[in-house]
Amino acid sequence: MKERVLIANRGEIALRVIEACKELGIDYVAVYTKEDEESLHVKLAEKKYRISDYKDMNDLLAVADEAKCTAIHPGYGFLSEDYRFARRVVKRERPLIFIGPSWEAIRDLGNKLFLKKLAKELNIPVIPGTTQPIFNEIEAELKAEELYETLNFQGNYNYSLMVKAAAGGGGMGIAEVRNLDELRPVFRKIRAYAKRFFGDEGVIIEAKIPYIQHVEVQILGSKHNEYVHFGTRNCTIQSLSKQKRIEIAPGFLYDRGEYGFDIKKIENEIINYSLKLAKYFKYDNVGTWEWLITPEGKYFLMEVNTRIQVENEVSAKISYVNNKQINLIKEQIRVAFGEKLTYSQQDIKFKGTSIELRLVAEDTKRGFIPLSGTITKFFWTPKPWLSVRTHVPQDKFYNIPTQFDPNLALAIIYGDSFESAKKRALEFLEDVKIEGTTSNGERLITNIEFLKEKINWLYKFIPA
């Protein structure tokens, strides 16, 4: 029986999964909601079904059965890191293949406290903080006092604290506390947010590292206990709510002496620690290990994302196997269907630099407020070094749905060197045109000017 993939997502990731399925010769089925009727992933999909909600498990599985799908690709966001969904997919009466890691890995690695405790047992550095979920504000205050005392004892007098939803991720459910007087109201706010969005009231408290770079390790495992990495990428430039806006691969700038530590040594260590944890879990798909690096060369494991990342293509652009550029979504699908990797770490070579720019309808000067409205013009000049991933049509007006984040496009730029990639990224930002109006009739604002400014911050340590 030929494999058929239900693409349980929308927008640009749905388009990239469609592209990967076509290249692999696999059938696919798309889904969409009423709000997404104008999206390109709906227009280009040969077979599609309308559903009520991308997070409605019953709707998705009903479509999978109706369309005789054999697998589900969750993309990112929505249900991609919901272990209950992954478990249900593989354990139902008509089991399907979940194109992602095992539901047990999603459950355990997605739990920040479990991850922190396990990492400590494996001698992997983690951010100082609590290792048990906190549900009571009195206990939270006591734990915060203890953490401050520990940090002061270590000579870290300027650290503030981060209050986080234990089950959160992707920059969601996080708030900063600069002194103990702020702790209780912030704790109550995050606890309520965690219950509403993650169904888990557990909260953790961690030290906020003053200056950091946010570096990720891209891992791929198979069902045959094969493990490789596709290097590092740097995701330091983010919005106020810790949503990534610019990513670059590799994660370190090798040819400049701007670091106060041995770059290769630190990179090798975080890669090896990431692989150690992946092997411990018998991790069998794509995953991202996220690290915070300090100017002194200290590093801390922050979290593991058990899904394909938005920024996967910046890693793919610089990764070659037998002189052929890798496609991480295709690899993700192949290993989910039980195939072997057919290559080892020694076969993977890294060339050049790649930058990803996230184009978003948001007002960066007013707290990154998301905006909706109608796009009347979306234009850029095609270049051989440029890939633009977007669900926004260029041949007609497009209404930005208010139900989703107003992400409009990803621009992935490649260069032989950092300077070349940076120059080309700025060239694209000067060239691209996004015009439109808000629902109030005002000019639609995007983050293009913010990206132009922040492109000069690449590879720099910034306040966390």
C-alpha positions as CSV (number, residue, x, y, z in Angstrom):
1,M,0.0,0.0,0.0
2,K,1.4,3.4,-0.9
3,E,2.0,5.8,1.9
4,R,-0.3,8.8,2.2
5,V,0.5,11.7,4.6
6,L,-2.1,13.9,6.2
7,I,-0.5,17.3,6.6
8,A,-2.0,18.5,9.9
9,N,-0.9,22.1,9.6
10,R,-1.2,25.3,7.6
11,G,0.8,28.0,5.8
12,E,4.4,27.7,4.8
13,I,5.2,24.5,6.7
14,A,2.2,22.8,5.0
15,L,3.7,23.9,1.6
16,R,7.1,22.5,2.5
17,V,5.7,19.2,3.5
18,I,3.7,19.1,0.2
19,E,7.0,19.8,-1.6
20,A,8.8,17.0,0.3
21,C,6.1,14.5,-0.3
22,K,6.1,15.2,-4.0
23,E,9.9,14.8,-4.2
24,L,9.6,11.5,-2.3
25,G,6.8,10.3,-4.5
26,I,4.4,10.0,-1.5
27,D,0.7,10.9,-1.7
28,Y,-0.5,13.7,0.7
29,V,-3.7,15.3,1.9
30,A,-4.0,18.8,3.2
31,V,-6.5,20.4,5.6
32,Y,-7.6,23.9,6.1
33,T,-10.0,26.0,8.1
34,K,-12.5,28.6,6.9
35,E,-10.0,31.4,7.7
36,D,-7.4,29.8,5.5
37,E,-9.4,29.4,2.3
38,E,-7.1,32.0,0.6
39,S,-3.9,30.4,1.7
40,L,-1.5,29.0,-1.0
41,H,-1.3,25.6,0.7
42,V,-5.0,25.2,0.0
43,K,-4.7,26.4,-3.6
44,L,-1.8,24.1,-4.4
45,A,-2.9,21.0,-2.6
46,E,-4.4,18.5,-5.0
47,K,-6.6,16.9,-2.3
48,K,-7.8,18.8,0.7
49,Y,-10.4,18.7,3.4
50,R,-11.9,21.6,5.4
51,I,-11.8,21.1,9.2
52,S,-13.0,23.2,12.1
53,D,-9.7,23.6,13.9
54,Y,-6.0,22.6,13.4
55,K,-6.0,21.4,17.0
56,D,-9.1,19.3,16.8
57,M,-7.8,15.7,17.0
58,N,-11.1,14.2,16.1
59,D,-11.4,16.2,13.0
60,L,-7.9,15.4,11.9
61,L,-8.2,11.7,12.5
62,A,-11.6,11.5,10.8
63,V,-10.0,13.1,7.7
64,A,-7.1,10.7,7.9
65,D,-9.5,7.7,7.9
66,E,-11.7,9.2,5.1
67,A,-8.7,9.9,2.9
68,K,-7.1,6.5,3.8
69,C,-3.9,8.2,5.1
70,T,-1.1,6.0,6.6
71,A,0.7,8.8,8.4
72,I,0.3,12.3,9.9
73,H,2.8,15.1,9.7
74,P,2.1,17.6,12.5
75,G,4.4,20.4,11.2
76,Y,5.2,22.8,14.0
77,G,2.9,24.5,16.6
78,F,-0.6,23.3,17.1
79,L,-0.4,19.5,18.0
80,S,3.2,18.9,17.0
81,E,4.4,18.6,20.6
82,D,1.3,17.2,22.1
83,Y,2.3,13.7,23.3
84,R,-1.4,12.8,23.8
85,F,-2.0,13.4,20.1
86,A,1.1,11.5,19.0
87,R,0.1,8.6,21.3
88,R,-3.4,8.5,20.0
89,V,-2.2,8.5,16.4
90,V,-0.1,5.4,16.9
91,K,-2.3,3.5,19.4
92,R,-5.7,3.8,17.8
93,E,-7.7,0.9,16.3
94,R,-6.3,1.9,12.8
95,P,-2.8,3.1,13.8
96,L,-1.0,5.6,11.8
97,I,2.6,6.7,11.6
98,F,3.4,9.9,13.5
99,I,6.0,11.8,11.6
100,G,8.0,12.9,14.6
101,P,9.7,11.2,17.6
102,S,8.0,8.7,19.9
103,W,5.2,10.0,22.1
104,E,7.3,9.0,25.1
105,A,10.1,11.3,24.0
106,I,7.7,14.2,23.3
107,R,6.2,13.7,26.8
108,D,9.5,13.5,28.7
109,L,11.7,15.9,26.8
110,G,8.8,18.4,26.6
111,N,8.6,18.5,30.4
112,K,11.2,21.1,31.4
113,L,11.5,19.8,35.0
114,F,12.0,16.2,33.9
115,L,14.5,17.3,31.3
116,K,16.4,19.4,33.9
117,K,16.6,16.5,36.4
118,L,17.7,14.0,33.8
119,A,20.3,16.4,32.4
120,K,21.7,16.9,35.8
121,E,21.9,13.1,36.3
122,L,23.8,12.9,33.0
123,N,26.1,15.8,34.0
124,I,24.7,18.1,31.3
125,P,24.8,21.8,32.4
126,V,21.4,23.3,33.0
127,I,20.2,26.8,34.0
128,P,20.2,27.2,37.8
129,G,16.6,26.9,39.2
130,T,13.9,24.7,40.5
131,T,13.6,21.1,39.6
132,Q,10.0,20.4,40.8
133,P,6.8,22.1,39.7
134,I,5.5,24.9,41.9
135,F,1.8,25.4,42.4
136,N,1.7,27.6,45.4
137,E,2.8,31.3,45.5
138,I,4.2,31.0,49.1
139,E,6.4,28.1,48.0
140,A,7.4,30.1,44.9
141,E,8.5,33.0,47.0
142,L,10.6,30.7,49.2
143,K,12.2,29.0,46.2
144,A,13.0,32.4,44.7
145,E,14.7,33.5,47.9
146,E,16.8,30.3,47.9
147,L,17.8,30.8,44.3
148,Y,18.8,34.4,44.9
149,E,21.0,33.3,47.9
150,T,22.6,30.6,45.7
151,L,23.3,33.1,42.9
152,N,24.7,35.7,45.3
153,F,27.0,33.1,46.9
154,Q,28.3,32.3,43.4
155,G,29.0,36.0,42.8
156,N,26.1,36.5,40.4
157,Y,24.6,39.6,41.9
158,N,22.9,41.0,38.8
159,Y,20.8,38.1,37.9
160,S,17.0,38.4,37.7
161,L,14.6,35.4,37.7
162,M,12.5,33.9,35.0
163,V,9.1,32.5,35.9
164,K,8.0,29.9,33.3
165,A,5.2,27.5,32.6
166,A,6.7,24.1,33.2
167,A,4.8,22.7,30.1
168,G,5.5,25.8,27.9
169,G,7.8,26.3,25.0
170,G,8.5,28.5,22.0
171,G,8.8,31.6,24.2
172,M,5.3,31.2,25.6
173,G,4.4,31.4,29.3
174,I,7.5,33.3,30.4
175,A,7.9,36.4,32.5
176,E,10.8,38.2,34.2
177,V,11.0,39.1,37.9
178,R,13.7,41.7,39.0
179,N,13.0,41.6,42.7
180,L,11.0,39.5,45.2
181,D,8.2,42.1,45.4
182,E,7.2,41.2,41.9
183,L,7.2,37.4,42.4
184,R,3.7,36.7,43.6
185,P,1.6,38.6,41.0
186,V,3.9,37.3,38.2
187,F,3.6,33.8,39.5
188,R,-0.2,34.0,39.6
189,K,-0.3,35.3,36.0
190,I,2.0,32.6,34.6
191,R,0.2,29.8,36.5
192,A,-3.2,31.0,35.0
193,Y,-1.6,31.2,31.6
194,A,-0.1,27.7,31.9
195,K,-3.4,26.2,32.9
196,R,-5.3,27.9,30.1
197,F,-2.8,27.2,27.2
198,F,-1.0,24.0,28.3
199,G,-3.5,22.3,30.7
200,D,-0.8,22.2,33.4
201,E,-0.5,24.8,36.2
202,G,3.0,23.8,37.1
203,V,5.5,26.7,37.2
204,I,9.3,26.7,37.4
205,I,11.7,29.5,38.5
206,E,15.1,29.9,36.9
207,A,18.0,32.4,36.9
208,K,18.0,34.8,34.0
209,I,21.5,34.8,32.4
210,P,22.4,38.5,31.9
211,Y,24.1,38.3,28.4
212,I,23.6,35.4,26.1
213,Q,23.7,33.9,22.6
214,H,20.9,31.4,21.9
215,V,22.5,28.5,20.0
216,E,20.7,25.4,18.8
217,V,21.9,21.9,17.8
218,Q,20.0,20.1,15.0
219,I,19.7,16.4,15.6
220,L,18.4,13.6,13.5
221,G,17.9,10.0,14.8
222,S,16.4,6.9,13.1
223,K,14.6,3.9,14.3
224,H,17.8,2.0,13.8
225,N,19.8,3.8,16.5
226,E,21.5,6.0,14.0
227,Y,22.3,9.6,15.1
228,V,23.7,12.5,13.3
229,H,23.8,16.3,13.7
230,F,23.5,19.1,11.2
231,G,25.6,21.6,13.1
232,T,24.4,24.6,15.0
233,R,22.4,27.7,14.3
234,N,22.1,31.0,16.2
235,C,18.7,32.3,17.1
236,T,19.6,35.1,19.5
237,I,17.6,37.9,17.7
238,Q,14.1,37.6,19.1
239,S,11.0,39.7,19.9
240,L,10.2,40.9,23.4
241,S,8.2,37.7,24.0
242,K,11.2,35.5,22.9
243,Q,9.8,34.7,19.5
244,K,12.6,34.2,17.0
245,R,13.0,36.8,14.2
246,I,16.4,36.1,12.6
247,E,18.3,32.8,12.5
248,I,21.7,32.0,11.1
249,A,23.7,28.9,10.5
250,P,26.3,28.0,11.6
251,G,25.7,29.1,15.2
252,F,29.2,30.6,15.7
253,L,31.3,33.0,13.7
254,Y,34.5,30.9,13.3
255,D,36.8,33.3,11.5
256,R,36.8,36.2,14.0
257,G,38.3,36.5,17.4
258,E,35.3,38.1,19.0
259,Y,34.7,35.3,21.5
260,G,36.3,35.0,24.9
261,F,36.5,31.2,24.6
262,D,37.5,28.4,22.3
263,I,34.6,28.4,19.8
264,K,35.2,24.9,18.4
265,K,35.6,23.4,21.9
266,I,32.3,24.8,23.1
267,E,30.4,23.9,20.0
268,N,31.7,20.3,20.1
269,E,30.7,20.0,23.7
270,I,27.1,21.2,23.2
271,I,26.8,18.9,20.2
272,N,28.1,15.9,22.1
273,Y,25.8,16.6,25.1
274,S,22.9,16.9,22.7
275,L,23.7,13.6,21.1
276,K,24.2,12.0,24.5
277,L,20.6,12.9,25.5
278,A,19.2,11.9,22.1
279,K,20.8,8.5,22.4
280,Y,19.6,8.1,26.0
281,F,16.0,8.5,24.7
282,K,16.6,6.5,21.5
283,Y,15.3,9.7,19.8
284,D,14.1,8.7,16.3
285,N,13.3,11.8,14.3
286,V,14.3,15.4,14.0
287,G,14.8,17.5,17.1
288,T,16.4,20.7,18.3
289,W,18.5,21.0,21.5
290,E,18.5,24.7,22.6
291,W,21.4,26.2,24.5
292,L,22.3,29.5,26.1
293,I,25.9,30.6,25.8
294,T,27.5,33.3,28.0
295,P,30.4,35.6,27.0
296,E,32.7,33.7,29.3
297,G,31.9,30.4,27.5
298,K,29.5,28.9,30.0
299,Y,26.6,27.1,28.5
300,F,23.3,25.7,29.7
301,L,20.8,23.4,28.1
302,M,17.5,25.3,28.0
303,E,15.0,23.0,26.3
304,V,14.4,20.4,23.6
305,N,12.0,21.0,20.7
306,T,10.6,17.6,19.6
307,R,9.5,18.7,16.1
308,I,10.7,20.3,12.9
309,Q,11.7,23.9,13.6
310,V,10.5,26.9,11.6
311,E,14.2,27.6,10.9
312,N,15.1,24.1,9.8
313,E,16.1,25.3,6.3
314,V,19.0,27.5,7.5
315,S,20.6,24.3,8.7
316,A,19.7,22.4,5.6
317,K,21.2,25.2,3.3
318,I,24.7,24.6,4.7
319,S,24.5,20.8,5.1
320,Y,25.6,18.5,2.3
321,V,25.8,14.7,2.0
322,N,27.8,13.5,-1.0
323,N,27.7,17.1,-2.4
324,K,23.9,17.2,-2.3
325,Q,22.1,19.7,-0.1
326,I,20.1,18.0,2.7
327,N,16.3,18.5,3.1
328,L,15.4,18.0,6.7
329,I,11.7,17.5,6.1
330,K,12.4,14.8,3.6
331,E,14.7,13.1,6.1
332,Q,12.1,13.5,8.8
333,I,9.5,11.7,6.6
334,R,12.0,8.9,5.5
335,V,13.1,8.0,9.0
336,A,9.4,8.0,10.3
337,F,8.7,5.3,7.7
338,G,11.5,3.2,9.1
339,E,14.2,3.9,6.5
340,K,17.9,3.9,7.5
341,L,19.9,7.1,7.1
342,T,22.2,5.8,4.4
343,Y,25.0,8.1,5.6
344,S,27.0,8.8,8.8
345,Q,28.3,11.9,10.4
346,Q,31.5,11.7,8.4
347,D,29.5,12.1,5.2
348,I,28.0,15.4,6.3
349,K,29.9,18.5,5.2
350,F,29.1,22.1,6.0
351,K,29.6,24.9,3.5
352,G,28.8,28.6,3.7
353,T,26.4,30.7,5.8
354,S,22.6,30.9,5.7
355,I,20.3,33.5,7.3
356,E,16.5,33.2,7.8
357,L,14.4,36.4,8.2
358,R,10.9,36.1,9.5
359,L,8.6,38.6,8.0
360,V,5.7,39.4,10.4
361,A,2.8,41.8,10.4
362,E,3.6,43.4,13.8
363,D,4.4,46.8,15.3
364,T,7.9,46.3,16.8
365,K,7.8,49.8,18.3
366,R,4.7,49.0,20.3
367,G,5.7,45.8,22.0
368,F,5.5,43.6,18.8
369,I,1.7,44.0,18.7
370,P,0.4,41.5,16.0
371,L,-1.5,43.2,13.3
372,S,-4.3,42.0,10.9
373,G,-5.7,43.5,7.7
374,T,-5.4,43.1,4.0
375,I,-2.1,42.7,2.0
376,T,-2.5,44.5,-1.3
377,K,1.1,44.0,-2.6
378,F,3.7,41.4,-1.8
379,F,6.7,41.5,-4.1
380,W,10.4,40.5,-4.1
381,T,13.0,40.0,-6.9
382,P,13.9,36.3,-7.3
383,K,17.6,35.6,-6.8
384,P,19.6,32.4,-7.0
385,W,20.7,32.7,-3.4
386,L,17.2,33.4,-2.1
387,S,14.3,31.2,-1.1
388,V,11.0,32.8,0.1
389,R,8.6,30.4,1.9
390,T,5.2,31.9,2.1
391,H,1.5,31.0,2.1
392,V,0.6,34.6,1.0
393,P,-0.5,34.7,-2.7
394,Q,1.2,37.3,-4.8
395,D,-1.4,37.5,-7.5
396,K,-4.3,38.8,-5.4
397,F,-5.2,40.5,-2.1
398,Y,-4.8,38.5,1.0
399,N,-6.6,38.9,4.3
400,I,-4.4,38.1,7.3
401,P,-6.4,35.7,9.6
402,T,-6.8,37.0,13.2
403,Q,-6.9,33.4,14.5
404,F,-3.2,32.8,13.9
405,D,0.2,34.5,14.4
406,P,0.6,37.0,11.6
407,N,3.7,35.4,10.1
408,L,3.8,36.2,6.4
409,A,6.9,34.7,5.0
410,L,10.4,33.2,5.7
411,A,13.3,34.5,3.6
412,I,16.2,32.1,3.5
413,I,19.5,33.6,2.2
414,Y,22.7,31.8,1.4
415,G,26.2,33.1,1.0
416,D,29.7,31.6,0.8
417,S,30.6,33.6,3.9
418,F,29.0,35.5,6.7
419,E,29.6,38.8,5.1
420,S,28.2,37.6,1.8
421,A,25.0,36.3,3.4
422,K,24.6,39.4,5.5
423,K,25.0,41.7,2.5
424,R,22.4,39.6,0.5
425,A,20.0,39.7,3.5
426,L,20.1,43.4,3.5
427,E,19.7,43.5,-0.2
428,F,16.5,41.4,0.1
429,L,15.1,43.6,2.9
430,E,15.6,46.7,0.8
431,D,13.9,45.1,-2.2
432,V,10.9,43.3,-0.7
433,K,7.6,45.2,-0.7
434,I,4.7,44.4,1.6
435,E,1.9,46.9,1.5
436,G,-1.7,46.8,2.8
437,T,-4.1,48.3,5.3
438,T,-5.3,47.3,8.7
439,S,-8.9,46.6,9.6
440,N,-9.0,50.3,10.8
441,G,-7.9,51.5,7.4
442,E,-4.4,52.4,8.5
443,R,-1.2,51.5,6.7
444,L,-0.2,47.9,7.5
445,I,3.1,47.7,9.4
446,T,5.6,44.8,9.2
447,N,8.9,44.1,11.0
448,I,11.1,44.8,8.0
449,E,12.8,47.9,9.5
450,F,13.4,45.9,12.7
451,L,15.1,43.2,10.7
452,K,17.3,45.7,8.9
453,E,18.5,47.1,12.2
454,K,19.0,43.8,14.0
455,I,20.9,42.2,11.1
456,N,23.9,44.0,12.5
457,W,23.5,42.2,15.9
458,L,24.2,38.8,14.5
459,Y,26.7,36.7,16.5
460,K,26.7,39.4,19.3
461,F,26.0,38.7,23.0
462,I,22.8,40.6,24.0
463,P,20.9,41.1,27.2
464,A,18.7,38.1,27.8
